[in-house]
Amino acid sequence: MTHIIGQHNCKADAKGRVILPISLKNQLLPVLKDGFVIKRSVFQQCLELYPKEEFDVLMQKVMKKGKINRKYDAFVRNFVAGMQEVAIDGDTGRLQIPKNLVTYAEIGKEVVLNAVFDKIEIWNKDKYEEVLAEGEKDYADLAEEIFDDDD
């Protein structure tokens, strides 16, 4: 799959329904019929929307690490908490975010859909702006550290 790109400001209704912008919907057309998986993020209080095929790749990695021990058990329990398969309506581009995940991510009327390679982060707009502002002070240092050893 091609990497998904773009940051999109959207509105959610009281039931957690979000209409995807046409530019994002068009990027997802090749995988629309296969469905998606929505889950809580591991590191942030946001949601992650994966095309089903990309999610299956991620799950294979998680299952490969499977061991019979408490740390793995605790990780997996939290990793799959609230996870659900969802569909995006092909005609309207509407996504229904499950109520438990709306509550977890504190999704309100203002939503940011932030494409990150193979997934779309779904954020409460205020929380997204806070995280971006926090990260700005370390951004240059992180870039140097991450790319320092590239040839």
C-alpha positions in Angstrom: 0.0 0.0 0.0 1.1 3.5 -0.7 1.8 5.6 2.4 -1.1 7.7 3.5 -0.4 11.4 3.8 -2.0 14.6 5.1 -3.3 16.2 8.2 -7.0 16.9 8.1 -9.2 19.0 10.4 -12.7 17.4 10.6 -15.9 17.5 12.7 -17.4 14.6 14.6 -21.0 14.5 15.5 -22.4 13.5 18.9 -22.4 9.8 17.9 -18.7 9.8 17.0 -19.3 9.9 13.2 -16.6 11.6 11.1 -16.8 12.3 7.4 -13.3 11.8 5.8 -12.1 14.6 3.5 -12.2 13.6 -0.1 -8.4 13.8 -0.4 -8.1 11.2 2.4 -10.9 9.1 1.1 -9.3 8.9 -2.3 -6.1 7.6 -0.8 -8.0 4.9 0.9 -10.1 3.8 -2.1 -7.9 0.8 -3.0 -8.4 -0.7 0.5 -11.9 0.6 1.3 -13.6 -2.8 0.6 -11.2 -4.7 2.9 -12.2 -2.7 6.0 -10.2 -1.2 8.8 -9.2 -1.8 12.4 -9.4 1.0 15.0 -7.5 0.8 18.2 -6.1 2.9 21.1 -2.6 4.2 20.5 0.2 2.7 22.6 2.0 6.0 23.3 -0.6 8.8 23.0 -4.2 9.4 24.0 -5.4 9.1 20.4 -6.8 6.4 18.2 -5.2 4.6 15.2 -7.1 3.5 12.1 -5.3 0.8 10.1 -6.4 -0.6 6.8 -7.1 -4.3 7.6 -4.1 -5.5 5.5 -1.7 -3.3 7.3 -3.2 -4.2 10.7 -2.7 -7.9 9.9 1.0 -7.3 9.3 1.3 -5.5 12.7 -0.5 -8.4 14.4 1.9 -10.9 12.9 4.8 -8.9 14.5 3.0 -8.9 17.9 2.2 -12.6 17.7 5.8 -13.4 16.8 6.9 -11.9 20.1 4.5 -14.1 22.0 5.9 -15.7 25.1 4.3 -17.3 28.1 5.1 -14.6 30.5 3.4 -11.8 32.4 4.9 -8.9 30.6 3.7 -10.1 27.2 0.3 -11.0 28.7 -0.1 -7.5 30.1 1.1 -5.8 26.9 -1.3 -7.8 24.7 -4.3 -7.2 27.0 -3.7 -3.4 26.7 -2.8 -3.5 23.1 -6.1 -5.1 22.0 -8.3 -3.2 24.6 -11.2 -1.6 22.7 -9.9 -2.7 19.3 -12.7 -3.1 16.7 -13.1 -3.7 13.0 -14.8 -0.8 11.3 -15.9 0.2 7.8 -15.7 3.5 6.0 -18.9 4.1 3.9 -17.7 4.2 0.3 -20.3 6.7 -0.8 -20.2 9.2 2.1 -16.7 8.6 3.4 -18.2 8.3 6.9 -16.4 6.5 9.7 -18.3 5.5 12.9 -15.9 5.6 15.9 -17.0 3.2 18.6 -18.3 4.9 21.7 -15.7 3.4 24.0 -12.9 4.7 21.8 -14.6 8.1 21.6 -14.5 8.2 25.4 -10.9 7.0 25.6 -9.5 9.6 23.2 -11.9 12.3 24.4 -13.1 12.9 20.8 -15.2 16.0 20.7 -16.6 18.0 17.8 -13.1 19.1 16.6 -11.1 16.2 15.3 -7.7 15.9 13.6 -7.0 13.0 11.3 -3.2 12.7 10.9 -1.9 10.3 8.4 1.3 8.5 9.6 2.7 6.1 6.9 0.3 3.1 7.1 -2.3 4.4 9.6 -4.4 7.4 10.5 -4.2 8.9 13.9 -7.5 10.2 15.2 -7.1 13.0 17.7 -9.1 15.4 19.9 -7.9 18.7 18.2 -6.8 20.4 21.4 -4.8 17.3 22.5 -3.2 17.0 19.1 -2.1 20.7 19.2 -0.7 20.2 22.7 1.4 17.2 21.7 2.7 19.0 18.6 3.7 22.0 20.7 5.4 19.8 23.3 7.4 18.0 20.6 8.6 21.1 18.8 11.2 21.9 21.4 12.9 18.4 20.9 12.2 18.0 17.2 15.6 19.0 15.9 17.4 17.0 18.5 15.3 13.9 17.8 15.9 14.2 14.1 19.7 14.3 14.6 19.5 11.3 17.0 17.3 9.2 14.8 19.2 10.0 11.5 22.7 10.4 12.9 24.0 6.9 11.9 22.5 6.9 8.3 25.0 6.3 5.5 
